[in-house]
Amino acid sequence: MATYLEELIGLQRNPNAFTVLPIERTETGYSFPAMPTLAYDAIDAIINAATLPRDVYRGDRQPTIEDASNFALTFMGAGAPVTRPANSLGVGSARKGQAVGELPTTGVEAVKSFKRASGVPMEVPRGSPMSMSETSYKIPLSEMQATISVSPSDYVHQFNMLSPVDLYGKGNNVFVPFLGDRTGGGGLLTHVGGQKLDNPILRQGGYQYPQLSDNQIWASNSGVTGKLQNMAKNLGEEFEDVIGGHVLMRTTSGDQSHHTYELLLEQLKTAPIKRADIKKFNDEMKKKLPDFVGLKSPKLDEYLRKLDMTERTKFVQLLAQDKYQKLGFPNIEQTRFAVTDPQLIHAQSGSAGTMFAKMDKDGSVITDPSYVHKSYPTAITGEYLGGLEDLIPHNIMLRDWSKSRNIGDVLGTTDQKSLRQKAVYQPLDQQWLDETMAFLETLKKLGQ
C-alpha cells in the first residue's frame, strides 16, 4: 500500500529513522529525493486523515482503529506527528485470491503479465526499493510480457499451504531468514517481449528452489550457506525446530543470478547496438572487471558464470544504466520482469511467507550438491515445509530485529545490509503467532 505522498507526488519516506537529509541512497549508490522521516510522516498523517471521509464514502477504504485515532487526533491538533505502527498494513500483500507459491496458471504454457491475481501495485515511485529500475520504466508494466514453459511435474515437492500454527509447533521453534532474490523456479523461460529465445533459461530461483530437489533447501556461496548451517547448529541447542524461510531481497536482487545475465546475453544476439557503443561498454566494464572478455566473446557466458555474485552483478548493473539503455541494449526492466516470479514483482522487501523449510541441525554445507544451481556452488539440506497464504511484513516476521533497529514499513539500505551480515533470527513464540494470525485475518477482512 503506497502512502498518500507516494501516490500524489511520487515522493517516498527516507527510511533511516530521524534523518534530516532529503535523500535516500540505494545499494548501488543511486540517490533520489526522499523526504525526512518525521516531516514525511507528519504530512502524510494529515493527508490521510483529511481524505478518510471521502475514501470511506466512495468505498475505497475500510477504516481501521489507526485511521480513526489519527483522524481524531489530527483535528484536535495532535495528529500530525502520529506515525503508522511497525506492523501497519503499509507493507501490503503478495497476492489476492491466490496463494503464494502456487503456479500462476495451469497447463504447459503460462504467459506471465500484470493481468493476474495479485495485490502488488502496477506502478511504484522512481528509485523506490520496490522498483525494477532506478529510472522511469521505458515500457509500461502492463505491456511487459514473458512466457514460461512449466508444469507440476517440474517440481519434486508441490506447494504446500501452511498456517502460522504449523510453524509455531509447540511454541519452541525459531525462524532464520534466507535472504533470496525474486526469480521464479521450475520450467523454462522461453520468450521475453515476444522474442523467442534460442536457448531457454532454466528457472531455478528464489523461494521455489527447495521444491526442485529432494532435500536441498537453499543454495548460495559458501559464506552464506556456512553462516546458515552454523546458525542451525547453534540455535538447535536451544530450540526444537530451526525453520528457515525465504525473505525478499530488493526487486533488482536477481541481477546476481544466472537467470538475468543469461537472458541479457540471449537478447544481445539481436540487439541493434553499434560497434562503437559495444566498445564503449567493454572499455567501461574493464575498469570494473579488468579481465572482462567482451560482449562479443564466445566465452562471455562461461566467464560470467564463474564470477562470484558481487562481480556478476557489476555486469548487469552497468548494462542497466540509462546511457546504455538508450543505445539499444536489452531493456533491463523487461528482463527483470521476465525472470521474476509474477507474484513478487513490487512486493515489499523484507517480507516472508513464500517458503519455509526445517533446517538440518546436524547437517553440513554441501560442496557438490546433487541438484546443481547454475548460480551458486554450495547448498544446505533440510525438509521443505511449504508457504503461507500471504506475505508477512518484516516487522512481524522478524519482530525483535525490526524493533532493535526502529524500522518502519520500509527497509533502508543499512537494514538490508544488517540482514545479510548479521545472524538474525526470531523465536516463533506466542506473540509472533498472535500477531501473524491477526495480520492474515485483517488482510482477509480488507479483501486482499
SULWO-V843462 format. One record per residue. N is the residue number from 1. RES is the residue in three letters. SS is DSSP state (A for helix, B for strand, O for the rest). PHI is phi in whole degrees, 0 to 359 (NA if undefined). OMEGA is omega in degrees with one decimal (none if undefined). Layout:
# SULWO-V843462
n/res/ss/phi/omega
N/RES/SS/PHI/OMEGA
N/RES/SS/PHI/OMEGA
This chain:
# SULWO-V843462
n/res/ss/phi/omega
1/MET/O/NA/178.9
2/ALA/O/286/173.7
3/THR/O/283/-177.1
4/TYR/A/294/178.7
5/LEU/A/294/175.8
6/GLU/A/297/-176.6
7/GLU/A/290/-173.6
8/LEU/A/278/-173.7
9/ILE/A/232/176.9
10/GLY/O/70/-178.5
11/LEU/O/253/-178.5
12/GLN/B/247/-180.0
13/ARG/B/284/166.8
14/ASN/O/289/-170.6
15/PRO/O/287/178.2
16/ASN/O/286/-172.2
17/ALA/O/303/173.1
18/PHE/O/65/178.2
19/THR/O/291/175.6
20/VAL/O/246/-179.3
21/LEU/O/278/-177.7
22/PRO/O/275/179.7
23/ILE/B/218/169.7
24/GLU/B/226/-179.5
25/ARG/B/246/176.9
26/THR/O/276/-179.4
27/GLU/O/296/-179.2
28/THR/O/267/175.6
29/GLY/O/89/-178.8
30/TYR/O/281/179.5
31/SER/B/252/176.4
32/PHE/B/214/-177.4
33/PRO/B/298/176.5
34/ALA/B/207/-175.7
35/MET/B/292/176.9
36/PRO/O/309/-170.1
37/THR/A/308/-173.5
38/LEU/A/294/178.8
39/ALA/A/295/-179.7
40/TYR/A/300/-176.8
41/ASP/A/295/179.6
42/ALA/A/295/179.8
43/ILE/A/296/-177.7
44/ASP/A/295/178.8
45/ALA/A/297/179.5
46/ILE/A/293/179.4
47/ILE/A/298/179.6
48/ASN/A/302/-178.4
49/ALA/A/293/-176.8
50/ALA/A/294/-177.4
51/THR/A/266/-177.6
52/LEU/A/302/-178.5
53/PRO/A/302/-179.6
54/ARG/A/297/-177.0
55/ASP/A/295/179.5
56/VAL/A/293/179.9
57/TYR/A/299/-178.9
58/ARG/A/278/-179.1
59/GLY/O/82/-178.0
60/ASP/O/279/-176.3
61/ARG/O/217/172.6
62/GLN/O/259/-172.5
63/PRO/O/296/176.1
64/THR/O/256/175.9
65/ILE/A/300/178.8
66/GLU/A/298/179.1
67/ASP/A/300/-177.7
68/ALA/A/297/-180.0
69/SER/A/295/-179.6
70/ASN/A/295/178.7
71/PHE/A/301/-178.2
72/ALA/A/293/-177.6
73/LEU/A/294/-178.8
74/THR/A/298/-176.7
75/PHE/O/276/167.4
76/MET/O/262/179.4
77/GLY/O/90/-175.9
78/ALA/O/239/-171.9
79/GLY/O/274/-173.7
80/ALA/O/303/-177.5
81/PRO/O/280/-174.9
82/VAL/O/286/179.7
83/THR/O/259/177.4
84/ARG/O/292/178.8
85/PRO/O/293/-175.0
86/ALA/O/300/-177.8
87/ASN/O/259/177.5
88/SER/O/299/179.2
89/LEU/A/284/179.2
90/GLY/A/299/179.2
91/VAL/A/293/-179.9
92/GLY/O/85/-179.6
93/SER/O/235/-174.3
94/ALA/O/276/-171.6
95/ARG/O/206/175.6
96/LYS/O/222/176.8
97/GLY/O/80/-179.9
98/GLN/O/210/-176.7
99/ALA/O/285/172.7
100/VAL/O/300/177.8
101/GLY/O/102/176.4
102/GLU/O/287/174.7
103/LEU/O/299/-176.5
104/PRO/O/297/175.5
105/THR/O/215/174.1
106/THR/O/254/-179.0
107/GLY/O/98/-174.7
108/VAL/O/274/-179.0
109/GLU/B/263/-179.5
110/ALA/B/241/178.3
111/VAL/B/273/-175.6
112/LYS/B/262/177.1
113/SER/O/212/-178.8
114/PHE/O/276/173.5
115/LYS/O/272/-173.1
116/ARG/O/213/177.4
117/ALA/O/283/-179.5
118/SER/O/198/177.4
119/GLY/O/259/-177.7
120/VAL/O/281/-177.6
121/PRO/O/289/178.9
122/MET/O/280/179.8
123/GLU/O/230/175.6
124/VAL/O/225/-178.9
125/PRO/O/299/176.4
126/ARG/O/305/179.3
127/GLY/O/80/179.8
128/SER/O/296/175.1
129/PRO/O/301/179.4
130/MET/O/269/-176.8
131/SER/O/277/177.0
132/MET/O/273/-179.3
133/SER/O/204/177.0
134/GLU/O/266/173.0
135/THR/O/234/177.1
136/SER/O/294/179.9
137/TYR/O/296/-179.8
138/LYS/O/277/175.6
139/ILE/O/239/177.1
140/PRO/O/304/-178.1
141/LEU/A/302/-179.4
142/SER/A/293/-179.6
143/GLU/A/259/177.1
144/MET/O/289/-176.9
145/GLN/O/209/174.1
146/ALA/B/214/-178.8
147/THR/B/238/176.9
148/ILE/B/240/173.3
149/SER/B/255/-172.5
150/VAL/O/213/176.5
151/SER/O/214/179.9
152/PRO/A/304/-178.3
153/SER/A/290/177.4
154/ASP/A/288/-172.9
155/TYR/O/249/173.0
156/VAL/O/291/178.2
157/HIS/O/242/174.6
158/GLN/O/285/-179.6
159/PHE/O/302/-179.2
160/ASN/O/238/-179.4
161/MET/B/286/179.3
162/LEU/O/251/168.6
163/SER/O/252/173.9
164/PRO/A/306/178.1
165/VAL/A/298/178.7
166/ASP/A/296/-179.9
167/LEU/A/283/179.8
168/TYR/A/295/179.4
169/GLY/O/60/179.8
170/LYS/O/264/176.7
171/GLY/O/93/-179.3
172/ASN/O/231/176.5
173/ASN/B/257/-178.8
174/VAL/B/221/-178.7
175/PHE/B/253/176.6
176/VAL/B/241/-178.7
177/PRO/B/285/170.4
178/PHE/B/258/180.0
179/LEU/B/294/-175.0
180/GLY/B/220/177.5
181/ASP/O/282/-173.3
182/ARG/O/252/-179.0
183/THR/B/295/-179.7
184/GLY/O/276/-179.8
185/GLY/B/233/179.1
186/GLY/B/101/176.2
187/GLY/B/79/-176.1
188/LEU/B/232/170.1
189/LEU/B/272/-171.2
190/THR/B/251/-178.6
191/HIS/B/220/170.3
192/VAL/B/218/-179.8
193/GLY/O/56/-179.2
194/GLY/O/85/180.0
195/GLN/B/268/176.4
196/LYS/B/281/-177.7
197/LEU/B/273/175.8
198/ASP/B/298/179.8
199/ASN/B/235/179.5
200/PRO/B/306/-176.2
201/ILE/B/267/177.5
202/LEU/B/287/-176.8
203/ARG/B/269/-177.0
204/GLN/B/237/-158.7
205/GLY/O/268/165.5
206/GLY/A/50/-170.9
207/TYR/A/292/-177.9
208/GLN/A/272/-179.9
209/TYR/A/306/-179.4
210/PRO/A/296/178.8
211/GLN/A/278/-175.3
212/LEU/A/261/-176.5
213/SER/O/225/178.9
214/ASP/O/299/-173.4
215/ASN/O/218/176.1
216/GLN/B/273/-173.5
217/ILE/B/251/177.7
218/TRP/B/199/177.6
219/ALA/B/231/177.3
220/SER/B/190/173.4
221/ASN/O/283/-172.0
222/SER/A/296/178.6
223/GLY/A/296/-179.4
224/VAL/A/286/-178.3
225/THR/A/295/177.7
226/GLY/A/296/178.2
227/LYS/A/296/-179.1
228/LEU/A/296/-179.0
229/GLN/A/292/176.1
230/ASN/A/295/177.3
231/MET/A/296/178.8
232/ALA/A/300/-179.2
233/LYS/A/293/-176.4
234/ASN/A/290/179.6
235/LEU/A/291/179.2
236/GLY/O/296/177.5
237/GLU/O/282/-178.1
238/GLU/O/250/-174.5
239/PHE/O/249/-178.7
240/GLU/O/290/178.4
241/ASP/O/241/174.1
242/VAL/B/260/-174.0
243/ILE/B/250/175.7
244/GLY/B/270/-179.4
245/GLY/B/206/-179.5
246/HIS/B/295/175.0
247/VAL/B/239/-172.1
248/LEU/B/292/168.0
249/MET/O/277/-179.5
250/ARG/O/300/-178.1
251/THR/O/299/-179.2
252/THR/O/267/-174.7
253/SER/A/294/178.2
254/GLY/A/292/178.6
255/ASP/A/300/-177.0
256/GLN/A/274/-173.6
257/SER/O/261/179.4
258/HIS/A/293/-179.0
259/HIS/A/306/-173.8
260/THR/A/285/-175.7
261/TYR/A/290/177.6
262/GLU/A/295/178.8
263/LEU/A/292/175.9
264/LEU/A/297/179.6
265/LEU/A/296/177.7
266/GLU/A/296/-179.1
267/GLN/A/286/179.1
268/LEU/A/296/-179.4
269/LYS/O/301/-176.2
270/THR/O/243/-178.0
271/ALA/O/289/-178.5
272/PRO/O/280/-176.3
273/ILE/O/249/179.4
274/LYS/O/287/180.0
275/ARG/A/301/-179.3
276/ALA/A/297/-179.5
277/ASP/A/285/174.4
278/ILE/A/296/178.3
279/LYS/A/297/178.1
280/LYS/A/301/179.1
281/PHE/A/295/-178.5
282/ASN/A/301/-178.8
283/ASP/A/297/-179.4
284/GLU/A/288/179.2
285/MET/A/296/-179.3
286/LYS/A/291/174.4
287/LYS/A/288/178.8
288/LYS/A/266/179.0
289/LEU/O/230/-173.0
290/PRO/O/304/-178.5
291/ASP/O/263/-179.5
292/PHE/O/303/-171.5
293/VAL/O/274/178.0
294/GLY/O/103/-175.5
295/LEU/O/297/-176.1
296/LYS/O/264/-178.8
297/SER/O/287/175.7
298/PRO/O/292/-179.5
299/LYS/O/263/-174.7
300/LEU/A/297/179.4
301/ASP/A/301/-179.7
302/GLU/A/297/-179.9
303/TYR/A/299/-178.3
304/LEU/A/293/-179.3
305/ARG/A/296/-176.4
306/LYS/A/277/178.6
307/LEU/O/288/173.2
308/ASP/O/282/-172.5
309/MET/A/301/-176.6
310/THR/A/296/-178.3
311/GLU/A/291/-179.6
312/ARG/A/296/-179.6
313/THR/A/296/-179.6
314/LYS/A/301/179.0
315/PHE/A/297/-177.6
316/VAL/A/295/-174.7
317/GLN/A/286/173.1
318/LEU/A/290/177.8
319/LEU/A/299/-178.4
320/ALA/O/284/-178.2
321/GLN/O/298/-173.1
322/ASP/A/302/-177.3
323/LYS/A/295/177.8
324/TYR/A/276/175.5
325/GLN/A/298/-179.6
326/LYS/O/284/-178.7
327/LEU/O/265/176.1
328/GLY/O/99/175.7
329/PHE/O/291/-176.1
330/PRO/O/307/-179.2
331/ASN/O/299/-172.7
332/ILE/A/288/-178.7
333/GLU/A/293/179.8
334/GLN/A/292/176.6
335/THR/A/295/178.9
336/ARG/A/295/175.8
337/PHE/A/303/-174.8
338/ALA/A/294/-176.7
339/VAL/A/271/-176.8
340/THR/B/273/173.8
341/ASP/O/301/-172.2
342/PRO/O/299/-178.8
343/GLN/O/277/-174.1
344/LEU/O/246/177.2
345/ILE/O/292/179.5
346/HIS/O/72/174.7
347/ALA/O/292/-172.5
348/GLN/O/289/175.3
349/SER/O/300/-179.8
350/GLY/O/90/178.9
351/SER/O/286/178.8
352/ALA/B/223/177.7
353/GLY/B/139/-176.5
354/THR/B/289/-175.1
355/MET/B/207/172.8
356/PHE/B/224/179.6
357/ALA/B/213/176.4
358/LYS/B/280/-177.6
359/MET/B/281/178.5
360/ASP/O/275/-175.9
361/LYS/O/294/-179.1
362/ASP/O/253/-176.4
363/GLY/O/277/177.4
364/SER/O/215/179.4
365/VAL/O/292/179.2
366/ILE/B/266/179.9
367/THR/O/266/175.9
368/ASP/O/228/-175.0
369/PRO/O/299/178.5
370/SER/O/291/173.1
371/TYR/O/258/-172.8
372/VAL/O/269/172.4
373/HIS/O/273/-173.6
374/LYS/O/293/-177.9
375/SER/O/263/-169.3
376/TYR/O/229/-171.4
377/PRO/O/273/-175.2
378/THR/B/236/-177.9
379/ALA/B/211/172.3
380/ILE/B/235/-175.2
381/THR/B/253/178.4
382/GLY/B/170/-177.3
383/GLU/B/238/177.6
384/TYR/B/295/-179.6
385/LEU/B/252/-178.0
386/GLY/B/141/-178.5
387/GLY/B/214/179.9
388/LEU/O/274/-178.9
389/GLU/O/289/-178.2
390/ASP/O/223/172.7
391/LEU/O/287/177.8
392/ILE/B/250/-177.6
393/PRO/O/294/-176.5
394/HIS/A/300/-176.9
395/ASN/A/282/167.4
396/ILE/A/250/-176.3
397/MET/A/293/178.2
398/LEU/O/237/-171.3
399/ARG/A/304/-173.5
400/ASP/A/295/179.3
401/TRP/A/295/-179.7
402/SER/A/298/179.4
403/LYS/A/293/-178.7
404/SER/A/296/-179.4
405/ARG/O/254/178.6
406/ASN/O/55/-176.9
407/ILE/O/271/175.2
408/GLY/O/268/-176.8
409/ASP/O/287/-169.8
410/VAL/O/245/175.4
411/LEU/O/285/173.5
412/GLY/O/277/-179.0
413/THR/A/300/-179.2
414/THR/A/291/176.7
415/ASP/A/295/179.9
416/GLN/A/294/176.0
417/LYS/A/295/177.7
418/SER/A/298/178.8
419/LEU/A/298/-179.6
420/ARG/A/288/-168.6
421/GLN/A/263/-175.2
422/LYS/O/268/176.6
423/ALA/O/272/-176.4
424/VAL/O/275/175.5
425/TYR/B/207/-179.6
426/GLN/B/223/173.2
427/PRO/B/299/179.5
428/LEU/B/272/-174.0
429/ASP/O/268/-177.1
430/GLN/A/296/178.4
431/GLN/A/296/178.0
432/TRP/A/299/-179.2
433/LEU/A/297/-178.4
434/ASP/A/298/-178.0
435/GLU/A/291/179.7
436/THR/A/292/179.1
437/MET/A/296/-179.9
438/ALA/A/294/179.4
439/PHE/A/296/-180.0
440/LEU/A/296/178.9
441/GLU/A/293/178.0
442/THR/A/296/177.3
443/LEU/A/301/179.8
444/LYS/A/297/-179.8
445/LYS/A/294/-179.7
446/LEU/O/277/177.2
447/GLY/O/77/-178.8
448/GLN/O/288/none
